[in-house]
């Protein structure tokens, strides 16, 4: 990596509008988006048959808008096997395991702005996080890379090799990466402005990250890892009752570890080889309690697919993807994040096998 690389960690600039007193205030997030009033679902796609895709659900009408990327960008397509989607103020970034790996789309019109060119990577892309309005981090099966935004341009690899788990977070001027057994089960820390290595934290995390209680959290097996992002220390919290925080050990998928709206609890799906029941971990008490049992239909116990669990940051409702056929005809369950009460359930369209990866709230 070029040690001279410096990122300008500037404050986010909002388009301003005037109120009656002549002062300027930023518009609320998503005010100029083409699609409003609901949430996006980013799909893996069916490998070899359909690429990754994006659908939108309008909570008011209960209607789906399908294949948004293809519908708004004639002749364009996303890569095979979508993984994560991340929003900035103006854009959304879609990661797929195969070319074009990373695509930048404007939220105002949902038109493609840029993508990584053919040949940019030799491995699969996994996760993505924004550093600021001009830079991000892309994790892959071959290492972690800096990325310039708008237009997208792949920078240097600041970690090289196959040791990454794929999850990435940026907080307090640091970049945090989960690392696999090949790296000794650690969380690797880098400086966000230079991408210089800082230290390894002894947190044997397999999935992450979630921000709660002023800390960054990750998990593996029956343990949660509480990371102090300023002091750069970590602490293990052991879950009781033989619980195991589910993650996909067979292929990279987004984390299902999420924080509550108040930041006083963590949500996770329990299971080892598959994910089933949803648990709520209360930070103050250190106790994990079952919040929502996996549905059983006609004697078949449903399991989650993709991230499986996504928390709505506005309502604190949990949106769960459950399926009986490994991601085919999935059902979305909406659950109160405090009481576990099921508010509703509805099919994830009847159109085709989407293989949902994650829900993106805006």
N, C-alpha and C positions, 0 to 999 in steps of 0.2 A: 504494500500500500504506500502511496505517496504521503509521507509524513506532513507535507505542507498543506494537505487538504484541510480547509477551514470552512465550516458552515456558518452562515450568518443566521444566528438564532434570533430572528426578528419577531416582534409581536404580530399577531394575526391582524390583517387589515380588513375591515368590513366595509361594504358599500353602505353609505349612510343615507338616511332620509330625514326630512325636516318635520318637526312637530309645530304646533300652533305658535310656540314661543320663539321659533327660529333656531332652536338648538338642534343638534344632530344626534341621533341615536341609531345604533345598528338595527337592522331588521332581524326578526327572530330567525333562528336556523331553519332552513328549508322554505323560507317565504317566497323565493323565486323559483323553486323547483318545478319541473314540469309535472311530476306526480306528487300529489299531496293527500294527506288524510289517512295514511295507512303505513305499510311497511313493504320492503323489498324481500324477496327470497332469492338467494343465489344458489344455483343448482350445479352439481357436479356434471350433469349430463350422463348419457349412456355411452361409455367408452367404445369407440369404433363405430357408433351409430349417430349420436348427436353430441355436439360440443356443449360446453358450459352455457348456461342461459340465465336470464333474470326475469322474474315475474313480480307483479305488484298487486297487493291486496288493499282495496279501499274499505276501511272499517265502517264507513257510513252506509255505503251501498251493498257491501258484502260481495262485490264483484272483483274478478281477477282480470288484470291486463297481462297478457302472456308474451314471452319472447321480446322483451322491450329492446334489447340490444339489436337483434336482427330486424325488428320492425322499424327502428329509427335509423339504422345504418345499413342500407340496402347493399347486399353483396358482401358484407363483413360478417365475421364470426369470432367468437371467443375461442380459447384453446380447449383441448380435452381436459376434463376433470377439474372443475372449478373448486377452489379451496376457500379463500377469504375475500371479503369485500370491505373496504375502508373508506369512510367519507371525510373529506375536508370541507371547508365552507362552500366551495364552488364545484368540486369534482367528486367523483367516486372512482375508486381504483379496484379493479377486478384482477385477482390472481388465478391463474390456471397452471396445472402441473406441466403442460406442454405449450409450445409456441402458440401465441405470442407472449405467454408467461404473465405479462403485466400490461393492462390496458387502462388508459385514463379517459373518463367520460364526463362531459359537462352535465351537471344536474339540471341546469335551466332548460336545456333542449334534448338531453340524453344523446347527444352526438359524440362520436369518438373524436378525441383531441389528439391522442398519440398512443403508440404502443412500442414495446421493445421490438427491434427488427429480428428477422430470421437469423439464426446463428449467434444471437447474443449470449445464450447459455448452452451448456452441454448437458446439464442435468435437469431435474424437475424443480419447479418453483413451489414454495410452501406458504410462508407467511409474509406479512407486510405491515410496517408501521410508519407513521409520519413523524419526522423530526421537527419540521417547521413547514412554512408555506412553500419552500423550494427544494426540500430534501426529504428522503425517506430511506428505509432499510428493507431490503428484500432477502429473505432466507430461502435457501435452496438445498438440494441434496448434495451440492458440491461446495457449499459455504455460504457466507453472508456478504452482501454487496451494498455499497452506497448507491442511491438512485437520485438523479436530478429530476425534478418534476416540471411539467408543462413547458416544453415537451419532455417526455420520458427519455432518459439516457442513463445507461448502466455505467456505474463507476467502478472503482477498484474493489476487489474482495478484501475485506479486513479480517475475515476468518476464512481459511481455506481447508477443505477436507470434508469428510462425511460424518463428522461428529455431532451435527446439530439435530435437535429434536424438531425444530421448525417454528416454535412459538417465539414471539418477539414483543417487547414493550419498550416504550420510551418514557422516562419519568425523571424529573429533577436533574436534567442534563446528562443522563446516562442511558445507554442502550443495554437491555437485558435479554439474553438468549438462553433458552433451554438447550442443554447439551446431553447427548445420549451416553450410553455406557462407555463408548469409545473415548469419551472425554472425562471419564471418572464420575459421571452423574453430578454435574455441577450446573450452576447458573453463571454464565460468563457475562462480565460487565465491561462496557466500553464507554469512553467519553463520547458524548453525542456531537460535540463540535469538531473533533479531530478523528474520531473513530479509532483512537489509540486504545490498546488493551489496558484495563485498569486492574481487575482481579477476578479470581474465581471464587464464588460463594459456595460453601459446602451444602448446597440444597439439591438433593437428588430428584429434581423435578422432571416429570414426564409430560405435564400439561400445565398451561398457564397463559396469560396472566390475568389477574383481576385486582382492581384497586378498591380497598376497603379499610376503614379505620386508620387512614393515613399511611397504610402499608401496601406493598405489592405482594400478591399471593400467588403461589403455584402449588402443585400437588403431585403425588405419586403414591399409588397403593393406599395404605391406611394413614398416610401422613399429609398434612398441609405444611407449607413452608412460608413463614412470615418474613418478608424482606424489608428491612429499613433502607430506603433508597437514598438517604442522606448520609447515614453512618456507614452504609454498605456492610451490614451484618445480616445474618439470617438465623431464624429460630424454627425448630421443628415442633409441630403440634400433632400429637398422635390421636387419631380418631378411634373411638371405642367400638364395641360390638362387632368386631371383625369387618368393619366397613372398608370399601375400596373405592376410590374416586375413579370413575370410568374415563378411559381415553382409548382411542383406536390404536392398538398395538400393531396392527397389520399394515396400515397405510396412514399418511398424514391427513388429518381432518382438523377443523378448528376446535379450539378448546370449548368445553361445556361448563367451565368454571366461571361463575359470574357473581357480581356483588349486588347487594340490595340498593335501592334508591338512597336510603339513609347512610349506607356504608357501614351498617352495624352487623351485617350478616353476609355469608357466602352461600351460594346455591351450587349443588353439583348432582350429577347422576351417579348412582351407585352401581357397581358391577365390575367384573374383571374382564372376561372375554366379550361380554355384551353389557349394555347399560339398561337398567330397568327403573327402579324407584328413584324419586327425586328427594334430596335431603336439604335441610337448611341448617347451616352451622352458625350459631350465635357467637360473635367474637367475644363479647363481655363474659360469657359463662364458659366458653370453650366446649359447648355441648352441640352435638349433631342430632337432629331429630328428623324422622321421616315426615316429609311434607305431602307427598303425593305418590300413591302406589301405581306401579305400571298397570295399564288397563289389561283386562283379560276379556277376550271376545270369542265366544264359542269354544271355550276351553284352551285358547291360545293366548299365552302371555306376550304382549307386545313389547318390543325393545325400541330404543331410540336410534335415529340415524343421523349422520353428519355431526354437527355440534350437539344436536339433540335438545339442548336447552339454550334459550336466549332470553334475557331479561329486558323488558321494556323500561328504559330509564325514566320515563315520565309517569307511568301508572304503577310500576313495580310488579306488574303481572308477568308471569312466566309463560313463554310460548314454547311448547314441547312438540317435537316431531316424533310420533310413534308409528311403527309399521310392523306388519307381520311377515313381510316378504323382502326384507333387506333393502329398503329404500324405494320400493316400487310405489304402490298406492298408499301414501302416507296420510295420516290424520293429524291435524293440528289441535292440540289441547291447550286452552287458555286457563291458567291457574293463578289464584291469588297468592302473591309471594309471601304473605304473612300467615294466612289461615290454611292455605292449601286447598281451599274450596275451588272446585271446577266451575268456571264461569260459562264456558261453552266449549264445544268441539265441532270441527267441520273438516270435510275432506280437503286435502291439498289438491284441488281441481280434479276433474275426472278425465283430463285430456290425455295424459301419457305418463310414463315412468320418468319422473324428474330427477330422482336421487338428490334430495335437498341437502345442501351443505350448511347453510346458516341463514338466519333472519337478520336483516339490517334495518334498524330503526333510525329515523331521521328527524 
